[in-house]
């Protein structure tokens, strides 16, 4: 591991050496990155994380969400939309609904219709994202998935845990 002298973006203190840790990843889903390189600030304990192959991580998460058996949660709907690089208006146009309906889906004020949900899942798996920002039987429950993501040889291995 390379020991570069760097400063903390929060307080300006010195960052310590890189060590492997398990840390939460704020991508809109409950994800823990396992065994990634982390440098902690010696002054405030804030940290910086090295995330290899981030686009592959997001693609693996989108695949896992799109293929889950239960209904999509509002958070998962937002994650898939952002993963496709779409604004709320972009998604509304593609799914033939109003932007207000998309907002209600993502805020949990309205359930996504089956046809719209299936289309979003298919697009999340097959559509190339606009820019970088997932015949199955689906259950009716709205169970969110929690993920443990491990980098392995420039790929990501996901383990899912029920919420």
C-alpha positions in Angstrom: 0.0 0.0 0.0 1.3 3.4 -1.0 1.6 5.9 1.9 0.9 9.3 0.3 0.7 12.5 2.4 -2.8 13.9 2.0 -5.0 16.2 4.0 -8.5 15.7 5.3 -11.2 17.4 3.2 -13.1 18.2 6.4 -10.6 19.7 8.8 -7.3 19.8 6.9 -5.6 17.3 9.2 -3.2 14.6 8.0 -4.7 11.4 6.7 -3.3 8.2 8.1 -2.1 5.2 6.1 -4.4 3.1 3.9 -6.0 0.2 5.7 -8.7 -2.2 4.7 -12.1 -1.7 6.4 -15.8 -2.2 6.0 -17.6 1.1 5.6 -21.0 2.3 4.6 -21.5 3.5 1.0 -23.9 6.3 0.5 -25.5 5.6 -2.9 -29.1 5.7 -2.0 -29.2 2.0 -1.0 -28.1 0.4 2.3 -24.7 -0.8 1.2 -21.6 -1.8 3.1 -18.3 -1.9 1.2 -16.2 -4.8 2.6 -12.4 -4.8 2.6 -11.9 -1.5 0.8 -8.9 0.8 1.3 -9.6 3.7 3.7 -7.5 6.6 5.0 -8.7 8.1 8.3 -8.0 11.6 9.4 -5.7 11.7 12.5 -7.5 14.8 13.8 -11.3 14.3 13.2 -11.6 10.6 12.2 -13.3 11.5 9.0 -12.2 9.2 6.2 -11.7 8.8 2.4 -12.5 5.5 0.7 -10.9 4.0 -2.5 -13.7 2.5 -4.5 -12.4 0.4 -7.4 -14.6 -0.1 -10.5 -17.4 2.1 -9.2 -19.4 1.8 -12.4 -19.3 -2.0 -12.0 -20.4 -1.7 -8.4 -23.4 0.4 -9.5 -24.2 -2.0 -12.3 -24.1 -5.0 -9.9 -26.4 -3.2 -7.5 -28.9 -2.3 -10.2 -28.9 -5.9 -11.4 -29.6 -7.1 -7.8 -32.4 -4.6 -7.3 -34.0 -5.2 -10.7 -34.0 -9.0 -10.1 -35.3 -9.1 -6.6 -38.5 -10.9 -6.1 -40.4 -8.4 -4.0 -41.8 -5.1 -5.1 -39.4 -2.2 -5.5 -39.2 0.3 -2.6 -39.3 4.0 -3.2 -35.5 4.2 -2.5 -34.9 1.4 -5.0 -37.0 3.2 -7.7 -34.9 6.3 -7.2 -31.7 4.4 -7.3 -32.6 2.7 -10.6 -33.7 6.0 -12.1 -30.5 7.8 -11.1 -28.4 4.8 -12.3 -30.0 5.2 -15.7 -28.9 8.9 -15.6 -32.5 10.1 -15.8 -34.1 13.1 -14.1 -37.7 12.6 -12.8 -38.9 14.2 -16.0 -36.8 11.8 -18.2 -38.3 8.8 -16.3 -41.8 10.3 -16.6 -41.5 10.6 -20.4 -40.1 7.1 -20.8 -42.8 5.4 -18.6 -45.6 7.6 -20.0 -46.6 9.2 -16.6 -46.4 12.7 -15.2 -43.4 13.9 -13.3 -45.6 14.2 -10.2 -46.4 10.4 -10.4 -42.6 9.7 -10.4 -42.2 11.9 -7.4 -45.0 10.1 -5.6 -43.4 6.7 -6.3 -40.1 7.8 -5.0 -41.6 9.4 -1.9 -43.7 6.3 -1.1 -47.0 8.2 -1.5 -48.1 6.1 -4.4 -47.4 2.5 -5.5 -45.8 2.0 -8.8 -48.0 0.1 -11.2 -46.9 -3.4 -12.2 -46.4 -2.5 -15.9 -44.3 0.6 -15.0 -42.2 -1.4 -12.4 -41.5 -4.2 -14.8 -40.5 -1.7 -17.5 -38.2 0.1 -15.1 -36.6 -3.3 -14.1 -36.0 -4.3 -17.7 -34.6 -0.9 -18.6 -32.3 -0.9 -15.6 -30.8 -4.2 -16.7 -30.7 -3.6 -20.4 -30.5 0.1 -21.1 -27.1 1.9 -21.2 -27.1 4.8 -18.8 -27.4 8.2 -20.3 -24.5 9.2 -18.0 -23.0 7.8 -14.9 -24.8 9.0 -11.8 -30.9 -3.2 -11.6 -40.2 -14.2 -17.0 -39.8 -13.8 -13.0 -42.5 -14.1 -10.4 -42.4 -11.1 -8.0 -43.9 -11.1 -4.5 -46.2 -8.3 -3.4 -44.1 -7.5 -0.3 -42.0 -4.3 -0.3 -38.8 -5.6 1.4 -35.7 -3.5 0.9 -32.5 -5.4 0.4 -29.3 -4.6 2.3 -26.0 -5.3 0.5 -22.5 -6.2 1.4 -20.3 -5.4 -1.6 -16.8 -6.9 -1.8 -14.2 -5.9 -4.5 -12.6 -9.0 -6.1 -10.3 -8.8 -9.1 -11.8 -5.6 -10.5 -15.3 -6.9 -10.1 -17.9 -6.7 -7.3 -19.4 -9.6 -5.4 -22.7 -8.8 -3.7 -24.3 -10.5 -0.7 -27.8 -9.5 0.1 -29.5 -9.4 3.5 -33.1 -8.9 4.2 -33.9 -5.6 5.9 
